[in-house]
């Protein structure tokens, strides 16, 4: 567990997630008397024992509530367990609720307000769609700390996969997050970001450069997402990982179609 600020701690929680990551970064906000938990890992035994141990390390405070940034299993999978373990309500963004497993959906509530009060400190709940349609991020103004879920990853760019991932919304979210003026970003996976403005600017530039690269390939007659992915990621992804590259290409192609730069012609794409 790592302390990020006066009232923020980061738990490195083992989870089944996308490579190169093996941990989900979860966060405690509060003090030795009371906390909220942001994200829960995948809910397997190693994730549970890590959260349990870190909670004890904090002094076994009362858990006021549990929030998840989005519905993906490596962030929400331990939610029901954590809610039962600490007898705390369990919250998720409204637009992500419907993606949860029907068997456990009744255990969840929609985040009711645009902020959370914990130990007298305001934590803003920031709508941050992009990685998923209902993702939320958490902003602690007094600490200048942003907990960004999978909108920001500590060692790579994020994965935006349609239909629940949306590139246009993601780019808008990046600009909103950048305008907060964070000094620290706690990512969904990977290392803590300590140069937020520079890092988010890189994310924005990278997306535009990737779009330009895909449009250039369309010009060259490379028209299906898999072939585009092989051209772009052939040197960095193993063949067994190329499906991930194809997902990322599809996210960009959907954006190109939305803004009128490309046309989807039965699963093959061409530049306008």
N, C-alpha and C positions, 0 to 999 in steps of 0.2 A: 504494500500500500504506500502511496506517495502523497504527501501534502502539497496541494497546489496553491493554497491561500489560507487566510485566517479561518475560513469556515468550509473549505472544500478539500476533500480527499479523493484520490483516484484508486480504484481497485482493478488489478489486472486479473481478469476472470477467464480461465480456460474455457473455450467454446469452439464448437464446430462452425467454422466460418470460411470465407473465401481466402485463398492464398494471396499474398504471402503471410497472412495473419493467422495466429493461433489463439489470440486472446480478444475478448471484448472488453473495452474500457468502460467501467461503471463508476458512478460518482456518488459520494455521500456529501450532503450539505447540511451543516448545523454545528453542534458541539457535543460535549460528552453527555448532555442531558437529553437532547432531542435532535433527530435528523430526518431528512428525506433521502430516498435512494433513487437515483436516475439510472435506469437500465439494469438488467438482471442477468445477462448472459443467457446461455441456452438451456439452463435448468438441469443439466446433468450433474452427477455427484460431485465432480471436481469443481464445477461452478458454485454449487451450493456450499461446499466446504470452504471455498475461498471467501465468499461473501460472509459466511458465518464467522470465520476467523478474523476478518477485517472488522466486522461489527464488534466483536469482543475486544479487538485492539483499540477501538474508539471508546471503550468503557461501557459497552452494552447499552447504548442510549435507547430511549423510546423512538420507534420508527413512526413518524407522523403519517407518512404516505409513501407510496411507490409510484413512480412515473416511468414510462418508457418513451424514448424518442420516436420510435416507429415499430411497426408490427413484425418485422423480420425476426425469425426464431432465435438468432444469436443475440438479440437484444431483449426479446419479450418472453423467451421460452421458460425462464425461471420466475415469471411474474406471479403465477398462481401459487407456486411453492413459497415465494417470499411473502406474499400477502397472508398466507395461512401461518407461516412461521412467526411473523411479527404482528399478526392481527392488525394489519394496516390496509386501508383502501388502495385499490389498484387502478391507475389511470392511463389513458391513451388518447391521442388526438382523434377527433370525431371522424375524420375521413379514413382513418386506418382501422377503426373498430371492426368494420365488416370483413376485413381480411383475416381476422383471427379465427382460430379453430372453433367451429360451432360448439364443440363439447365443453369448451372453457369460457366462451364469450360472456356468459352470464356473470362471471366473476369480475368483469371489467366495468369501469365507468368512464364516461367521456370527461376529459379535463374540464372543470366547470368554470374556471376563471382565467384571465390573462396574466395572472401573477400568483405566486405562492408566498406566504409569509412563514418564515422559519426562524426561530430564535430572534425575532424582531428585525430580520433582514428580508428585504423584498427580492424575490427571484422572478424575473419576467419570463413568461412562456411565449416564445416567439414562433408564430406560424412559419414553417420553413419547408414548403413542399419542393420536391425535386427528386431526391433519392426515392421517396415514396410520396404519394399524393397527400398524405396526412401527417408527414413528419413535423415534429416540433423540436425546437432547440431551447436551451435554458441560459438566460443571461443574468449574471449577478453584477449589477452596476457598481456596487461598493468595492468589489474585488477586481473589476474589469476582466472577468473570466467568462468565456462563452463555452458552453457544453454543446457541441455541434452534431452529436450523433454521427451518422454516416454521410452527412453533407461534407464533412472534412475527415480525411484519413491522414495519419501522421507520416506515412512513408510513401504513399502513392496518391493518385487521383481517385475520386469516387467513381462508383459504377452506377450509371443511370440507365435503367432497362424499362422500356415501355411494356405494358400500358400504364402501370402504376408509377413508374418513373417517367419524368417529363423534363427534357432538356431546357426548354424555354423557361419553365418555372424554376428550374434549378439555377439558371443564370441570374434570374431576378433575385432569388434567395441569396446567392453569393454577394450581390451588390448590397442587399439589405444587411447581411452579416458584416460586410466590410465597413459599412457606415456606423456600426456600433462602436468602433474604436477599441476593440478588445486588446488586452496586453498578453493574454494567454488564451489558447483554444485547447480544450480537452476534446480530442477526437473520438470517433466511435471505435477506432482501432489504431494502433501504432503509437508513435512517440508524441508527446505533448508539443504543440506548436507555440513557439515563443517569439515568433516574428509574424504575427497574424496578418497585418496589412500586406506585407510582401508575399506571404504564402497565398492569400486569397487572390491577389493580383495575378500570381502565377497560374492559379486555377483558371481564372478568366481567360488569360492569354492562351493557355494550353487548349481550352475548348475551341477557341476560334481557329487556332492553328490546325487542330484535328479536323475541324469542319472543312477547312480549305484543302487539306490533304485528301479527304474523301471526295470532295467535288472534283479535284484534279483526276482522281482515279476513275470517276464516272466519265469524265471527258475522254479518258484513254480506253473506254469500253469495258472496264471492270464494273459489272452491274449488280452482282448478287452479294449479299452481306458477308457470306462466308469467304468468298474470294477477296473481298476488300479487307476483311480481317486478316487473312493470310498475308496479304501485301504489307499491312501496317505492323502486325504483331509477330510476323514469322521469326524475327530474331530474338524476341523476348518471351514468347509463350511456347511451351511444349505443345505438340499436337493434341495431347489429351486435354490441354487447357484452352484450346482455340475456341471452344464454345463460349467461354467468357469473353474473348475478343469479339466474337460475333454479336453477343449481347450489347457490348458497348457501341459497336458500329450501328446496330439497329437504333439505339438511342439517338445517335447523331442524324441518321437518315430520317427518322421521324421528325426531328426538328427541321431538317432541310425541307421536308414536304410541307410542314406547317407554315413555314415562312416563304414558301413559293420558290425555293431554289432547286427543288427536285420533284419528280413525279414517281409514284409507286405504280409500276406497270406489271401487276400480277406477281409481285415478289421480287422483280428485278427493277432497278431504279435507273432513271436517267436524269441528267441535269437539264434544267429549264434554260 
